[in-house]
Amino acid sequence: MSGTREVVLAIDQGTTGTTALLLDHEVRVVAAHNVEFPNHYPEPGHVEHDTDEIWASVEAAVRGALERAGEGVRVVAVGITNQRETSLFWDRATGRPIHRALVWQDRRTADRCAELKAAGHEELVRARTGLVLDPYFSGTKAAWLLDHVPGARARAEAGELAFGTIDTWLAWKLCGAHATDPSNASRTLMFDIHRLAWDDELLDLLGVPAAVLPRVADNAEVLGHTRGLGFLPDGIPVAGMAGDQQAALFGQACFAEGMAKCTYGTGAFVLLNTGATPVASHAGLLTTVGWRLDGRVTYALEGSAFIAGAAVQWLRDGLGIIGSAAEVEALARQVPDSGGVVFVPALAGLGAPHWRPEARGLLAGITGGTTRAHVARAVLEGVALQVGDILRAMAEDAGRPLAELRVDGGAARNDLLMQFQADVLGVGCVRPRVLETTALGAAFLAGLGAGFWDSPDAIARAWSEDRRFDPAMPAERVEAHLAAWRAAVAKA
């Protein structure tokens, strides 16, 4: 057919919405469409998703992207990226979930995690999985569902139920495959990241039968072909999959050992490629699988700051000192510096490398001369300073200095924040032309899996820089910022 444009479809299934993105062979975004869906909070600390609402958002996002692309576009592969750790069981015969999905933010298994810690199991879990015992991860969520949905455990042991994170469930819906990938499996507390296999000892510890678990495929591999969907033709290969943060690392073309990215969303997620070797952290970071291609594994270190863009939302919704998030940069630029004000963004505790859930946000150094512009600037600086802590811990764990940081996510559009980030890190921050790097990563993996691109090198060549921010602040000023930050964190 003349004039047909071949594209890869990425389905980026997130916590508050789904984005469908179409990417052509030259790595140009042809069209994208986002559809939001609700979170459900049945009681304090419980966060759930209705999978019918997720699926409706997937269908609407894909339809919307295809409509925007117009005539003459042919989808040659589908890639999936997902909010990690969100978990569910469904009936293998009917495909119906037995309960709403438990979202990564859900804290209902905190007591179970505390019991496992008290019984001395944390060291085994960390050694095998690279993770800490926390309700964030999927394993205790799976056990909770088996114990609290009537009849679920007996049905699971009889092989009637399938378990999965959202990537697995979407693969099932799209092409009938019960499969996950190593990046998502490595976030479950049930997967040995050294042997790259489900771990029987951990399954026994958590009380999850092996019969419910998906096959662990490579990140770029044809899992099956679309069928009976209505919004996509039959026969398209579902050919790539990765958890959202690993997909962003791949989408940033961080293929070489020592390359790192930070995604500035609600929180800030930092990943460092550590190559073929899993690096055990001594600084409170997580060791995780980046991806596995053609059987070869790439590992990563991960650190998360709970609050990044959410701090700007707090300025808007909590304090009312800006009308929209986009105004924060212009307000902060009204002053040459923060006037000695330091903000610690511990609005939901401090994440890596501090891991102090009881810590609270702090504004220090306020005087009679402090204005809302100083506060706005301090908030942006606080976001960058906490990311700096994570990256310094990573460099220490990895035993090598950081060469540069690739940045993405909504707040990466903020030039003031990016320049200050480069200054306090002492390395360049590079912003790509396409900021939707999570969807980009899923598209890249699917394109590799389906032979649309022949190697990651083709993707690395196509990745392009929008702007580079190099350190420009004098060393003594950087040191003063860091000293003030450390003092404020100690108080928080």
C-alpha positions in Angstrom: 0.0 0.0 0.0 1.5 3.3 -1.1 2.1 6.0 1.5 1.7 3.6 4.5 3.7 4.8 7.5 4.8 2.0 9.8 4.8 2.8 13.6 5.3 1.1 16.9 2.6 1.6 19.5 3.7 2.1 23.1 1.1 1.6 25.9 2.3 3.5 29.0 -0.1 2.4 31.8 0.5 4.7 34.8 -1.0 5.3 38.2 -3.4 8.0 37.2 -3.7 7.5 33.4 -2.7 5.7 30.3 -0.7 7.2 27.4 -0.6 5.7 23.9 2.3 6.8 21.8 3.1 6.1 18.1 6.7 6.2 17.1 8.0 5.9 13.5 11.2 4.3 12.2 13.1 7.6 12.5 12.2 7.8 16.2 9.7 10.6 15.6 6.6 10.8 17.7 3.7 10.5 15.2 0.9 11.0 17.8 0.2 10.5 21.5 -3.0 10.5 23.6 -3.5 10.4 27.3 -6.6 9.2 29.2 -7.0 9.5 33.0 -8.8 7.1 35.3 -9.6 7.2 39.0 -7.8 5.8 42.0 -10.0 4.2 44.8 -9.3 4.6 48.5 -11.6 2.2 50.4 -10.0 3.0 53.7 -6.9 4.9 55.0 -3.7 3.4 53.6 -5.6 1.3 51.0 -5.2 2.3 47.3 -6.9 0.3 44.6 -7.5 0.3 40.8 -10.6 -1.0 39.0 -9.1 -3.0 36.1 -12.2 -2.3 33.9 -11.4 1.4 34.3 -7.7 0.7 33.4 -8.7 -1.3 30.3 -11.2 1.4 29.2 -8.4 4.0 29.5 -6.1 1.8 27.4 -8.7 1.4 24.6 -9.5 5.1 24.6 -5.8 6.1 24.6 -5.0 3.8 21.7 -8.1 4.9 19.7 -7.2 8.6 20.4 -3.6 8.2 19.3 -4.6 6.4 16.1 -7.2 9.1 15.3 -4.6 11.9 15.8 -2.2 10.0 13.5 -4.8 9.9 10.7 -5.0 7.7 7.7 -2.1 5.6 6.3 -0.6 4.5 9.6 0.1 0.8 10.2 1.0 -0.5 13.7 3.8 -3.2 13.4 4.4 -3.9 17.1 3.0 -3.1 20.5 5.1 -2.4 23.6 3.9 -2.2 27.2 5.3 -0.1 30.1 3.5 0.1 33.4 3.3 1.4 37.0 5.4 -1.2 38.7 4.4 -3.3 41.8 0.6 -2.8 41.3 -0.8 -6.4 41.5 -3.9 -8.5 40.8 -5.2 -12.1 40.4 -7.6 -13.1 37.7 -9.5 -16.3 36.7 -7.7 -18.1 33.9 -11.0 -19.4 32.4 -12.9 -16.1 32.3 -10.1 -13.5 32.5 -12.1 -11.7 35.3 -10.1 -10.3 38.2 -11.0 -11.7 41.6 -10.5 -8.2 43.4 -9.5 -4.7 42.4 -5.7 -4.4 41.8 -3.7 -3.3 44.8 -1.6 -0.2 43.8 2.1 0.2 44.6 1.2 3.0 47.0 -1.0 0.7 49.1 0.2 0.2 52.7 -2.1 -2.5 53.9 0.7 -5.1 54.2 2.9 -3.0 56.5 2.3 -5.2 59.5 3.1 -8.3 57.5 6.4 -6.7 56.3 7.2 -5.8 60.0 6.6 -9.4 61.1 8.9 -10.8 58.4 11.6 -8.2 59.4 11.2 -9.1 63.1 11.6 -12.8 62.2 14.9 -12.0 60.6 14.1 -12.5 57.0 15.2 -9.1 55.6 18.8 -10.2 54.8 17.6 -13.2 52.8 15.2 -11.0 50.8 17.8 -8.3 50.1 20.4 -10.9 49.1 18.1 -12.6 46.6 15.9 -9.7 45.3 18.0 -6.5 45.9 14.9 -5.1 47.7 13.9 -4.2 51.2 10.8 -5.7 52.9 8.2 -3.0 52.3 4.5 -3.0 51.3 5.6 -1.1 48.1 6.5 -4.4 46.5 4.2 -7.0 45.0 4.8 -10.2 47.1 3.0 -9.3 50.3 0.1 -7.8 48.2 -0.3 -11.2 46.4 -0.4 -13.0 49.8 -2.9 -10.6 51.1 -5.3 -11.2 48.2 -4.9 -15.0 48.6 -5.8 -14.7 52.3 -8.6 -12.1 52.1 -10.6 -13.1 48.9 -12.8 -16.0 49.8 -11.7 -19.3 48.2 -8.7 -17.6 46.4 -6.0 -19.7 48.0 -7.6 -23.0 47.1 -8.3 -21.8 43.6 -4.7 -20.6 43.2 -3.2 -23.9 44.4 -5.5 -25.7 41.9 -4.1 -23.6 39.1 -7.3 -21.8 38.3 -5.9 -18.3 39.0 -3.2 -16.2 37.3 -1.2 -13.5 39.1 0.5 -10.6 37.6 1.6 -6.9 37.7 -0.2 -4.6 35.2 2.2 -5.5 32.4 1.3 -9.2 32.7 -2.4 -8.4 32.8 -2.2 -6.2 29.7 -0.3 -8.9 27.8 -3.0 -11.3 28.8 -5.7 -8.9 27.5 -3.9 -8.0 24.3 -2.6 -11.4 23.2 -3.5 -14.1 25.7 0.1 -14.5 27.0 0.7 -15.0 30.8 4.1 -13.4 30.8 6.2 -10.7 32.5 9.7 -9.4 32.1 12.7 -9.3 34.4 12.4 -5.6 35.2 8.8 -6.1 36.6 9.6 -9.5 38.1 12.5 -8.0 40.0 10.0 -5.7 41.9 7.9 -8.6 43.4 10.0 -9.9 46.4 9.6 -13.3 44.7 12.3 -13.2 42.0 16.0 -14.1 42.4 17.8 -11.4 40.4 21.0 -13.4 40.2 19.5 -16.7 38.9 16.7 -14.7 37.0 14.1 -17.1 38.2 11.2 -17.3 40.7 12.6 -18.3 44.1 10.8 -21.2 45.8 12.2 -20.3 49.3 10.8 -16.7 48.9 7.5 -18.1 47.6 7.2 -20.3 50.7 8.1 -17.4 53.0 5.4 -15.2 51.5 2.8 -18.0 51.0 2.4 -17.6 47.2 2.0 -20.8 45.1 4.3 -21.0 42.1 1.4 -22.2 39.9 0.0 -18.6 39.7 3.2 -16.9 38.4 3.8 -15.8 34.8 6.7 -16.9 32.5 9.6 -14.4 32.6 10.3 -13.4 29.0 13.1 -11.1 27.6 12.2 -7.4 27.5 12.2 -7.5 23.7 10.5 -10.7 22.7 7.3 -11.5 20.8 4.9 -12.7 23.6 1.9 -13.3 21.2 -0.2 -11.4 18.7 -3.3 -9.1 19.2 -6.6 -10.8 18.9 -10.3 -9.9 19.2 -9.7 -6.3 20.5 -11.8 -4.1 18.3 -9.5 -1.1 18.7 -6.5 -2.8 17.0 -6.3 -5.3 14.1 -5.6 -9.0 14.9 -2.1 -10.3 14.4 0.1 -7.4 15.6 3.1 -8.7 17.7 3.2 -7.7 21.4 6.9 -7.6 21.4 8.3 -5.5 24.3 7.8 -4.9 28.0 9.4 -3.1 30.9 8.5 -1.4 34.2 8.1 2.3 33.9 11.5 3.4 35.4 13.5 0.8 33.6 11.7 1.8 30.4 12.7 5.4 31.0 16.3 4.3 31.4 16.1 2.5 28.1 14.2 5.3 26.4 17.0 7.7 27.5 19.4 5.3 25.6 21.4 4.8 28.8 22.8 1.5 27.4 26.4 1.9 28.7 27.5 1.1 32.3 27.7 4.2 34.4 24.9 6.1 32.5 22.1 7.5 34.7 18.7 9.2 34.3 16.4 11.0 36.6 12.6 11.2 35.9 11.0 14.2 37.6 7.4 13.3 38.1 5.3 13.4 41.3 8.5 12.0 42.9 12.0 11.7 41.4 13.2 8.3 40.2 17.0 7.9 39.6 18.4 4.8 37.9 22.1 4.1 37.2 23.1 1.4 34.7 25.6 -0.9 36.5 26.1 -3.3 33.5 26.2 -7.1 33.8 26.9 -7.0 37.5 24.3 -6.4 40.2 25.8 -3.9 42.7 24.7 -4.4 46.3 24.0 -1.0 47.9 25.5 0.1 51.2 23.6 3.4 51.0 20.0 2.3 51.1 19.4 2.1 47.4 17.7 -0.8 45.6 19.4 -3.2 43.2 17.2 -4.1 40.3 17.2 -5.6 36.8 17.3 -3.0 34.1 16.5 -5.3 31.2 17.4 -8.6 29.5 18.0 -8.6 25.8 18.9 -11.8 23.9 19.5 -13.5 27.3 22.0 -10.8 28.4 21.1 -8.9 31.6 21.8 -5.3 32.4 21.4 -4.3 36.1 20.7 -1.0 37.7 20.8 0.8 41.1 17.6 2.7 41.9 16.9 5.5 44.3 13.5 7.3 44.7 12.7 10.7 46.2 9.0 10.6 47.2 8.4 14.3 46.5 9.5 16.3 43.4 6.7 17.7 41.2 4.4 17.2 44.2 6.3 20.0 46.0 5.3 22.4 43.3 1.7 21.2 43.5 1.9 21.9 47.3 3.0 25.5 46.5 -0.1 25.8 44.2 -2.8 23.9 46.2 -1.5 24.0 49.7 0.0 27.5 50.0 -1.7 29.1 47.0 1.4 31.2 46.1 1.2 30.2 42.4 -1.8 29.7 40.2 -0.3 26.9 38.1 2.7 24.7 38.3 4.2 26.4 35.2 4.4 29.7 37.1 6.9 28.5 39.6 10.0 29.1 37.4 9.1 32.7 36.6 8.4 33.4 40.3 11.7 31.8 41.5 13.6 33.9 38.9 12.4 37.1 40.5 15.2 36.7 43.1 18.9 35.9 42.5 19.0 33.2 45.2 16.8 31.7 48.0 17.9 34.3 50.5 19.2 31.6 52.8 15.9 29.7 52.8 16.2 25.9 52.6 13.3 23.5 51.9 13.5 19.8 52.7 10.8 18.1 50.6 9.9 15.4 53.2 6.2 15.9 52.8 5.8 12.1 52.8 8.9 11.2 54.7 12.4 11.0 53.2 13.2 8.2 50.7 16.6 7.0 49.5 19.3 7.2 50.8 17.9 8.4 54.2 14.8 6.1 54.5 13.2 8.1 57.3 9.4 7.7 56.9 8.8 9.7 60.0 10.7 12.8 58.6 8.6 15.8 57.8 8.9 18.7 55.4 10.9 21.8 56.6 11.4 25.4 55.6 14.5 26.8 57.4 16.2 30.1 57.3 13.1 32.3 57.0 13.5 36.0 57.9 11.3 39.1 57.7 12.7 39.7 54.2 11.6 36.3 52.9 9.2 36.5 50.0 7.1 33.9 48.1 9.8 34.1 45.4 12.4 33.0 47.9 10.1 30.1 49.0 9.5 29.1 45.3 13.2 29.1 44.6 14.0 27.1 47.8 11.4 24.5 46.8 13.1 23.9 43.4 16.5 23.8 45.0 15.3 21.3 47.6 14.1 18.9 44.9 17.5 19.1 43.2 19.4 18.7 46.5 17.6 15.5 47.4 18.3 14.1 43.9 22.0 15.0 44.5 22.0 12.9 47.7 20.8 9.9 45.8 23.3 10.3 43.0 26.2 10.7 45.3 25.2 7.5 47.1 25.0 5.8 43.8 28.4 6.9 42.7 29.8 5.6 46.0 28.0 2.2 45.6 29.1 1.8 42.0 32.7 2.9 42.8 32.8 5.4 39.9 31.9 9.1 39.5 28.9 10.1 37.5 29.7 11.4 34.0 26.4 13.1 33.2 22.7 12.9 34.1 20.0 12.5 31.5 16.7 14.1 32.7 13.1 13.7 31.8 9.6 14.0 33.2 7.4 17.1 33.5 9.7 19.1 35.8 12.7 18.6 33.5 11.1 21.4 31.4 12.1 23.8 34.2 15.4 25.4 33.1 16.1 26.9 36.5 15.7 23.5 38.3 17.9 21.8 35.7 20.7 24.4 35.9 20.7 24.2 39.7 20.7 20.3 39.5 23.8 20.5 37.3 25.5 23.0 39.7 25.0 20.9 42.9 25.9 17.6 41.1 29.0 19.1 39.4 28.1 17.2 36.2 26.1 18.1 33.1 22.3 17.5 32.9 21.1 16.6 29.5 17.4 17.0 28.5 16.3 15.0 25.4 14.0 16.3 22.6 11.3 13.8 23.6 10.5 13.9 27.3 8.0 11.0 27.2 11.0 8.6 27.7 8.9 5.9 29.5 6.7 5.4 26.5 9.8 5.8 24.2 11.5 2.9 26.1 8.5 0.6 25.6 8.3 1.5 21.9 12.1 0.9 21.5 11.9 -2.6 23.2 8.9 -3.6 21.0 10.6 -2.4 17.9 13.7 -4.4 18.7 11.5 -7.5 19.6 9.7 -7.2 16.2 12.8 -6.5 14.1 11.6 -2.9 13.4 15.1 -1.7 14.6 18.0 -4.1 14.4 20.0 -3.1 17.5 20.0 -0.6 20.4 22.8 1.3 18.5 20.1 2.4 16.0 18.1 3.9 18.9 21.2 5.5 20.6 21.9 7.2 17.3 18.3 8.5 17.0 18.2 9.8 20.6 18.6 13.5 20.5 19.5 16.3 22.9 17.2 19.3 23.4 19.5 21.2 25.8 22.5 20.5 28.0 23.0 22.3 31.4 26.6 22.4 32.5 27.8 23.3 36.1 28.4 27.0 36.4 28.2 27.8 40.1 31.5 28.6 42.0 32.7 25.7 44.2 32.4 27.7 47.4 28.7 28.5 46.7 28.0 24.9 46.0 29.6 23.9 49.3 27.5 26.5 51.2 24.3 25.1 49.6 25.3 21.5 50.5 26.2 22.5 54.1 22.9 24.3 54.6 21.0 21.4 53.1 22.7 18.8 55.4 21.9 20.9 58.4 18.2 21.2 57.4 17.9 17.5 56.7 19.3 16.7 60.1 16.5 18.9 61.6 13.8 17.3 59.4 
